[in-house]
Amino acid sequence: MVGRVMGVFMFIMSISMLISRLLSGYLVSYLGAHNTFKIAGCLFLGLAICYLKVVSNRQAAAGGSNG
């Protein structure tokens, strides 16, 4: 279970790094660095919370801990 959670966070981190690299130049020039970091933090937290909710819902639908 711990390995799965770590894998999820690594996946989210890699996606957020990719998105930030693609958009960082445009966002920093448009919004400024401080706002860009705030927006990226909010997006990251939102993705993490949504993913954890989906995982917990799947486990509940599967009957809790079945293995």
N, C-alpha and C positions, 0 to 999 in steps of 0.2 A: 504493500500500500504506500509506504514511504517513497519507494522508487517511482511509483506511478505519479505521485504528487510532484516529485522533483522533475520528472519528465515533462509534466504539464507546464511547470514554471519555466523550464528551459525552452519549451516550444513557444510559449508566450513571449519570453525574452527575445528569442531569435526573430519572431515576427515584428515585435516592437522596434528592435534594432534596425531591421530592414526598412520598415516604414519611416523611421526617424531619419535614416540615411537618405532615403529618397526625397523626403519633404523638408529636411532640416534647412537647406539653403534657402528655399522659398519661404518657409515659415519664419525663419530668423530675420530675413530681410523685410518681411511683411509685418510681422507682429512684434519683433524684438525677442531677445533671448529669454527674458524672464517669463513672458507670456507663453512662449513655446514650451518651456519646461513645465509650466503649470498644466497646459493642455495635454502634453504627453503623459504626465503623471495621472491625470484624470482618466485618460483613455486606457492606460495600463491597468489601473485599479478596476475600471469598469469591465474590461476583458477578463481579468482574473476572477472577479466576483461572478460574472455570468457563467464562466466555464465551470467554476466550482459548484454553482447551482445546478447546472446541467448534469454534472457527474453525480451529485447527491441525489437528484431526481431519478437518474438511471438506476442507482443502487437501490433506492426505495422501491422502484417499479419491479426490480428483479427479486425482491423479497428480502432486502437487507443483506446481511453478510451470509453468503451461501457457500463459502469455501474457506 
